[in-house]
């Protein structure tokens, strides 16, 4: 029953923030090309979502590795929908790269459109990469980071699986730092019965970025392998220290 009540509350909250975001986009667009106001509204909604349940715990580690005045290609592991709001716990303005089908989901799709997130045709790899680089460059030129799930889909076992090249190709093409972010606990917040786990704990850990110099000199496959290894090691460390 408590989960049903919270779902109703979240529906009202999302509807309110969606309306405010639409208004903010129209009003602020002439002087806010990075859509920071719209982003901050979603960020505020995320904090409300995580802070109201009294026994939910979330920990953000590695804040010193994040410079809110910089732009990054953010790569993170993916095992649940809760991964998406979890990234808003970091003080960055970013756009998501997501498969085009997600933009058709009620509420969620409208939020993505208002944010200016990047839809790609995942079934056509070459076209998807071109879309990511073309539209990603536009936002990066505005000082906005790009967030990508490099596995390309959700992990069913909670482990970090093989990366795809898109995010690393984008970083190399635009010569920006890569910021690895590791998430743990997102997959247990909502059970298979769609009910909330009211004693859940989420960890968000930002690792040291891959510097621009390394992005320039390394091959894409090297960047993928190095980042994958670092993220796997960080995830294991988080779980061993619970």
ABEGO torsion letter per residue (X at the ends): XAAAAAAAAAAAAAAAAAAAAAAAAAAAAAABAAGAAAAAAAAAAAAAAAAABAABBBBBBGAAABBAABBBBBBBBBABAAAAAAAAABBBBBBBBBBAAAAABBGAAAAAAAAGBBBBBAABAAAAAAAAAAAAAAAAAAGBBBBBBAAGBBBAAGBBBBBBAAAAAAAAAAGBBBBBBBBBGAAAABBAAGBBBAABBBBBBBBBBBBAAAAAABBAAAAAAAAAAAAAAAAAAAAAAX
